[in-house]
Amino acid sequence: MKNFSGLLALWISLISNVVLTVIKVVVGYLFNSQVLIADGIHNAGDVIATFAALSSSMVSKKPADDDHPYGHGKAEVIASAIVAIILALAALLMVYKSVEALLEPATEASVIALIAAFISLIWKQVLYVYCIRLGKVQKSKSLIATAKDHLADVYASIAAVVGIGTTLIGEHYHMPFAQYGDPISGIIVSYFVLKLAYEMGKESIGILMEKNVPLDQLNQLENIVRSISQVKRIDRIRAREHGHYIIVDIRVSVSNDLTIKEGHDISRLIKNTIKSEIQDVEEVLVHLNPWYEKSS
């Protein structure tokens, strides 16, 4: 049921992006709205991004196999990186189109274009809230990336509404500068989309490069291990995200006079305790070192 709800959210996002792309591009071209055209092209990139997220979500849920003994969780991280790249390219395209429009005579704004932008704004805000809540519950990188993609569209739609609205006001009150509100808003929103792409890309690269989990999580792991009385010393703790789950590597010292079975039981106790305390942990590798009284 959990997997189904996540896939359903991605399918809804994909279909929504296709519909909104058609609406924005067609209305934008018919009524000469540069910000709406740029937003529509951005949505076309979203179709590719959402498809990547959908494919990766299905791959990431596959169980571990001989070729992928740690599972397929990083498929979602790769999709997140793809979404970040598409967002960055969309932002640059929006800047280009907006600057191009500024260098040309102001075009007449349309109420229909304003309505299309407003519908997109509401639609995307609902999708963002839906996907981000579900993504956080399921710890799904691809679903969270899709939600952030929707958020970028919310920014773009706000710019479109403000830009087209400003142009309409400028035309009504004969304010020449206000008539360029459409492309100016496109440039402003590009900054926010580019910033969002940078943050997503940075996080994805960190996970793909085996970056340690945040310090508070490492401290939590350390406290859990220290609570086990048989552990004499913690030699090293490492943990990394692998998509929607975490893999932990631990080296601890235990009394040197323990039997192999006793050491094995301690290892199992450490693993089970960590996995019961931190639900995101999927795999725990425990290495035991001998501890001598004189080394304390």
TAQUI-V702918 format. One record per backbone hydrogen bond with DSSP energy under -1.0 kcal/mol. NH is the residue of the N-H (numbers start at 1). CO is the residue of the C=O. E is the energy in kcal/mol with one decimal. If there is no record, write none. Layout:
[[NH & CO & E] [NH & CO & E]]
This chain:
[[5 & 1 & -2.3] [6 & 2 & -1.7] [7 & 3 & -2.4] [8 & 4 & -2.6] [9 & 5 & -1.9] [10 & 6 & -1.7] [11 & 7 & -2.4] [12 & 8 & -2.6] [13 & 9 & -2.1] [14 & 10 & -2.4] [15 & 11 & -2.6] [16 & 12 & -2.4] [17 & 13 & -2.4] [18 & 14 & -1.9] [19 & 15 & -2.4] [20 & 16 & -2.8] [21 & 17 & -2.1] [22 & 18 & -1.9] [23 & 19 & -2.3] [24 & 20 & -2.8] [25 & 21 & -2.4] [26 & 22 & -2.2] [27 & 23 & -2.5] [28 & 24 & -2.8] [29 & 25 & -2.3] [30 & 26 & -2.4] [31 & 27 & -2.2] [33 & 28 & -2.1] [37 & 33 & -2.2] [38 & 34 & -2.8] [39 & 35 & -2.1] [40 & 36 & -2.1] [41 & 37 & -2.4] [42 & 38 & -2.3] [43 & 39 & -2.1] [44 & 40 & -1.7] [45 & 41 & -1.8] [46 & 42 & -1.7] [47 & 43 & -1.6] [48 & 44 & -1.1] [49 & 45 & -2.4] [50 & 46 & -3.3] [51 & 47 & -2.0] [52 & 48 & -2.2] [53 & 49 & -2.2] [54 & 50 & -2.7] [55 & 51 & -2.5] [56 & 52 & -2.6] [57 & 53 & -2.2] [58 & 54 & -1.6] [59 & 55 & -2.0] [60 & 56 & -3.0] [62 & 59 & -1.7] [65 & 68 & -1.2] [71 & 68 & -2.0] [75 & 72 & -1.9] [76 & 73 & -1.3] [78 & 74 & -2.2] [79 & 75 & -1.9] [80 & 76 & -2.0] [81 & 77 & -2.1] [82 & 78 & -2.1] [83 & 79 & -2.4] [84 & 80 & -2.0] [85 & 81 & -2.1] [86 & 82 & -2.4] [87 & 83 & -2.5] [88 & 84 & -2.2] [89 & 85 & -2.4] [90 & 86 & -2.5] [91 & 87 & -2.4] [92 & 88 & -2.1] [93 & 89 & -2.2] [94 & 90 & -2.3] [95 & 91 & -2.0] [96 & 92 & -2.3] [97 & 93 & -2.7] [98 & 94 & -2.3] [99 & 95 & -2.8] [100 & 96 & -2.3] [101 & 97 & -1.9] [102 & 98 & -1.8] [103 & 99 & -1.3] [104 & 101 & -1.1] [114 & 110 & -1.6] [115 & 111 & -2.4] [116 & 112 & -2.3] [117 & 113 & -2.2] [118 & 114 & -2.2] [119 & 115 & -2.5] [120 & 116 & -2.0] [121 & 117 & -2.1] [122 & 118 & -2.1] [123 & 119 & -2.6] [124 & 120 & -2.8] [125 & 121 & -1.9] [126 & 122 & -2.1] [127 & 123 & -2.0] [128 & 124 & -2.5] [129 & 125 & -2.2] [130 & 126 & -2.2] [131 & 127 & -2.7] [132 & 128 & -2.8] [133 & 129 & -1.8] [134 & 130 & -1.7] [135 & 131 & -2.9] [136 & 132 & -2.0] [137 & 133 & -1.8] [138 & 134 & -2.4] [140 & 135 & -2.1] [144 & 140 & -2.2] [145 & 141 & -2.4] [146 & 142 & -2.0] [147 & 143 & -2.2] [148 & 144 & -2.4] [149 & 145 & -1.9] [150 & 146 & -2.1] [151 & 147 & -2.1] [152 & 148 & -2.1] [153 & 149 & -1.6] [154 & 150 & -1.9] [155 & 151 & -2.2] [156 & 152 & -2.3] [157 & 153 & -2.8] [158 & 154 & -2.5] [159 & 155 & -2.3] [160 & 156 & -2.1] [161 & 157 & -2.8] [162 & 158 & -2.9] [163 & 159 & -3.2] [164 & 160 & -2.9] [165 & 161 & -2.3] [166 & 162 & -2.7] [167 & 163 & -2.1] [168 & 164 & -2.3] [169 & 165 & -2.2] [170 & 166 & -2.7] [171 & 167 & -2.3] [172 & 168 & -2.2] [173 & 169 & -2.6] [175 & 170 & -3.1] [180 & 177 & -2.0] [181 & 178 & -1.8] [184 & 180 & -1.9] [185 & 181 & -2.2] [186 & 182 & -1.4] [187 & 183 & -1.7] [188 & 184 & -1.9] [189 & 185 & -2.4] [190 & 186 & -1.2] [193 & 189 & -2.2] [194 & 190 & -2.6] [195 & 191 & -2.3] [196 & 192 & -2.1] [197 & 193 & -2.2] [198 & 194 & -2.2] [199 & 195 & -2.2] [200 & 196 & -2.2] [201 & 197 & -2.7] [202 & 198 & -2.6] [203 & 199 & -1.9] [204 & 200 & -2.3] [205 & 201 & -2.6] [206 & 202 & -2.1] [207 & 203 & -1.9] [208 & 204 & -2.5] [209 & 205 & -2.1] [210 & 207 & -1.7] [211 & 206 & -2.8] [213 & 239 & -1.5] [218 & 214 & -1.8] [219 & 215 & -2.6] [220 & 216 & -1.7] [221 & 217 & -2.3] [222 & 218 & -2.4] [223 & 219 & -2.3] [224 & 220 & -1.9] [225 & 221 & -2.3] [226 & 222 & -2.5] [227 & 223 & -1.1] [228 & 225 & -1.6] [231 & 228 & -1.7] [232 & 253 & -2.5] [233 & 253 & -1.3] [235 & 251 & -2.5] [236 & 251 & -1.9] [238 & 249 & -3.0] [240 & 247 & -2.4] [242 & 245 & -3.6] [246 & 280 & -2.5] [247 & 240 & -2.7] [248 & 283 & -2.7] [249 & 238 & -3.2] [250 & 285 & -3.0] [251 & 236 & -2.7] [252 & 287 & -2.3] [253 & 233 & -3.0] [254 & 289 & -2.5] [256 & 291 & -1.9] [258 & 255 & -1.3] [263 & 259 & -2.4] [264 & 260 & -2.5] [265 & 261 & -2.5] [266 & 262 & -1.9] [267 & 263 & -2.2] [268 & 264 & -2.3] [269 & 265 & -2.2] [270 & 266 & -2.5] [271 & 267 & -2.5] [272 & 268 & -2.9] [273 & 269 & -2.4] [274 & 270 & -2.4] [275 & 271 & -2.5] [276 & 272 & -1.9] [277 & 273 & -1.8] [278 & 274 & -2.9] [281 & 278 & -1.5] [282 & 246 & -2.7] [283 & 246 & -1.3] [285 & 248 & -3.0] [287 & 250 & -3.0] [289 & 252 & -2.9] [291 & 254 & -2.3] [295 & 292 & -1.5] [296 & 293 & -1.4]]
